[in-house]
Amino acid sequence: MEAAIKAIAEPRRRAILRLVWGRELPAGEIAAHFKVTRPAISQHLRVLKEAGLVSARRHGTRRLYRARPETVTEVRRFLEAFWDQSLQRLKIEAEAEDRRKTRKTTRRGRAQR
């Protein structure tokens, strides 16, 4: 999990992951989408592969890369747990703030009478 999170922390790797999400692409075609060297893209692909986020298969002299949705799903579930907790805390704080504002407004209304 840690390797996958570190891998997707880099914006170019996230972009690569999006490119190979629904289809297999060779490294050269992936590299054509970026203004960096092919060896740099190969390095990014290696990191993604080692993290289990993409798979690679040989087809003749080429390697074809494809996203591994099952690993991305695991990462998503892991991160959603944090998101859900944060949203719950935000909801509690927003409701508390709303109650404070309501009390202030009610007090002001009584003071004006």
C-alpha positions as CSV (number, residue, x, y, z in Angstrom):
1,M,0.0,0.0,0.0
2,E,2.7,2.4,0.9
3,A,4.5,1.9,-2.4
4,A,1.3,2.6,-4.3
5,I,0.6,5.8,-2.4
6,K,4.1,7.0,-2.9
7,A,3.9,6.1,-6.6
8,I,0.7,8.1,-7.3
9,A,2.0,11.1,-5.3
10,E,4.0,12.1,-8.4
11,P,1.7,13.9,-10.9
12,R,3.3,12.4,-14.0
13,R,2.7,8.9,-12.7
14,R,-0.9,9.7,-12.1
15,A,-1.1,10.9,-15.7
16,I,0.5,7.7,-17.0
17,L,-2.0,5.7,-14.9
18,R,-4.9,7.5,-16.6
19,L,-3.4,6.8,-20.0
20,V,-3.3,3.1,-19.4
21,W,-6.5,2.8,-17.4
22,G,-8.7,1.3,-20.1
23,R,-6.2,0.0,-22.6
24,E,-2.7,-1.4,-23.1
25,L,-0.1,1.0,-24.4
26,P,3.6,0.5,-25.3
27,A,6.1,2.6,-23.4
28,G,6.9,4.6,-26.6
29,E,3.3,5.7,-27.0
30,I,3.1,6.6,-23.3
31,A,6.3,8.7,-23.6
32,A,4.9,10.5,-26.6
33,H,2.4,12.2,-24.3
34,F,5.1,13.9,-22.2
35,K,8.0,16.3,-22.7
36,V,10.5,14.1,-21.0
37,T,12.9,11.4,-22.2
38,R,11.8,7.9,-22.8
39,P,14.2,6.6,-20.1
40,A,12.4,8.9,-17.6
41,I,9.0,7.4,-18.6
42,S,10.5,3.9,-18.3
43,Q,11.6,4.8,-14.8
44,H,8.1,6.0,-13.9
45,L,6.6,2.8,-15.4
46,R,9.0,0.7,-13.3
47,V,7.9,2.5,-10.1
48,L,4.2,2.0,-11.0
49,K,4.8,-1.7,-11.8
50,E,6.8,-2.3,-8.6
51,A,3.9,-0.7,-6.7
52,G,1.4,-3.1,-8.4
53,L,-0.4,-0.2,-10.1
54,V,0.3,-1.4,-13.7
55,S,1.1,-4.7,-15.3
56,A,3.4,-5.2,-18.2
57,R,3.5,-8.0,-20.8
58,R,5.8,-8.6,-23.7
59,H,4.4,-8.5,-27.2
60,G,7.3,-9.2,-29.6
61,T,10.0,-6.6,-28.8
62,R,7.6,-4.2,-27.0
63,R,6.2,-4.1,-23.5
64,L,2.6,-3.2,-23.2
65,Y,1.4,-1.5,-20.0
66,R,-2.1,-1.6,-18.5
67,A,-3.4,-0.3,-15.2
68,R,-4.3,-2.8,-12.5
69,P,-7.7,-1.6,-11.2
70,E,-7.7,-4.0,-8.3
71,T,-4.7,-2.3,-6.7
72,V,-6.1,1.1,-7.4
73,T,-9.3,0.0,-5.7
74,E,-7.4,-1.0,-2.6
75,V,-5.7,2.4,-2.5
76,R,-9.0,4.1,-3.0
77,R,-10.6,2.2,-0.1
78,F,-7.7,3.0,2.1
79,L,-7.9,6.7,1.3
80,E,-11.7,6.8,1.5
81,A,-11.5,5.8,5.2
82,F,-9.5,9.0,5.9
83,W,-11.9,11.0,3.7
84,D,-15.0,9.7,5.5
85,Q,-13.5,10.5,8.9
86,S,-12.6,14.0,7.7
87,L,-16.0,14.6,6.3
88,Q,-17.6,13.4,9.5
89,R,-15.4,15.8,11.6
90,L,-16.2,18.6,9.2
91,K,-19.9,17.8,9.5
92,I,-19.7,17.9,13.3
93,E,-17.8,21.2,13.3
94,A,-20.2,22.8,10.8
95,E,-23.3,21.7,12.8
96,A,-21.6,23.1,16.0
97,E,-20.9,26.4,14.3
98,D,-24.5,26.6,13.0
99,R,-25.8,26.1,16.6
100,R,-23.5,28.8,17.8
101,K,-24.7,31.2,15.2
102,T,-28.3,30.3,15.9
103,R,-27.8,31.0,19.6
104,K,-26.2,34.4,18.9
105,T,-29.1,35.4,16.6
106,T,-31.7,34.2,19.2
107,R,-30.0,36.2,21.9
108,R,-29.9,39.4,19.8
109,G,-33.6,39.0,19.0
110,R,-34.5,38.8,22.7
111,A,-32.2,41.8,23.5
112,Q,-34.0,44.0,21.0
113,R,-37.5,43.3,22.4
